[in-house]
């Protein structure tokens, strides 16, 4: 379990936020902005970091998500959760603000990765 020490504190924070929101939903506690948009803001960074972690730590391949990967991920996740999902199930809702949250999360992730690579 050595690889658990290599996981970013930000990733753990994202998991904690998601788990907290899920528990609050199960308890019937809905905080509108947090419940509706905070998880969407974290989606792209969590997705990209998960792929980066798998590639670098688990598969021992040196790789960093670039702009093309992050934007392609943004498109895929938007298609799945905002366009296709709502047509297949009532559990999904198409919300244009979700796309904006995905986009902002992607931009934050890219900015953080640039900062991280310049300062490390």
N, C-alpha and C positions, 0 to 999 in steps of 0.2 A: 504493500500500500504506500510505497514511497512517493508514487506519482501524486497522491493527494496533497502533499506539501508543495507541489509545483503549481497547483491551481491558484489563480489570481484571487485576491481578497474581493475584488469587484464581482467576480463570478459568484463567490459565496454570498455576497450581499444580494445579488440578483436572485439567486435561489431562495434566499430568506424572504425577500419581498414577494416572490411568487407564492411560496408556501403560506406566508401570512395572509395574502389575499384569498387564497383558496380556502383556508380555515375560516376566515371571516365570512366568505360567501356561504359555506356550509352551516355556519351559525346564524345565517340570516342577517348579518351585518354588512350593509352595502354603503361604502363611502364613494359617491358617484365618480368624481374625477380619478381617484386612486383605482377604483374597481374597473372603470371603463378604459383608462388610458395609460396608467403607469406600466402595466404588464406589456402593452403594445410598444411603449418606449424602450423597454428592455429586450424585446424579442430579437431584433437584428443583432445587437451586440452579443447576446447570449448565444445565438445560433453561430455567428462567426467565430466567437471565442471557442465554442465547443469543437468546431471543425479544426481550428488552429491547434487546439490542445491535442486532439486525436492524432493529427498529422505529426506534430512535433514530439510529443511525449510518448504516446502509445506506439506509433509507427516509426519513431526516430527519423523523421524526414524534416528537413529544415524548410519551413514554408510559412508565409505570412499573408493573410488576406489582403489583396490589393483593391483598388477602387472598383475594378471590373467585377471581382468576386462579390464584394459587398453590395454593389448595385444590382447585380444579377440575383443575389439572395433577396434583396428588397422586392424585386419584381416577382420572384417565385412565391414568396410568402404572401404578398398582396394578392396574387392570382388565386392561391389556394384558400386563404382565409377570408378574403373580401369579395371574390367573384365566384369561384367554383363552389366553395363551402356553402354559402347561403342558398344556392340553387339545389343543393343536395339534402340539406337538413335545416330544420328550424332552429337548431342549436347555434347556428352561425348567423350573424347579422352583418350586412354590408354597411360599413360606416366609413365615409371618406376621411374622417378625422383619424381613424386608425392608420390609414396610409400616411398621413402627416406625421403621426407618432413613429411609425416604422422609419420614415425618412429622417426625422430628427435623431432617432436612435442610431441610424446608420452613419449620419454625419458626426455625431458625438464619438462613435466607435473609431471612425477614420481619423478624427482629430486626436483622440487619445493614442491611437497607434503611431501617428506621426510624432507626437510628443514623446512617447515611449522610445521610439527608435532614435530620436535626436538626443535624448538625455540618457541613454543607456548604451 
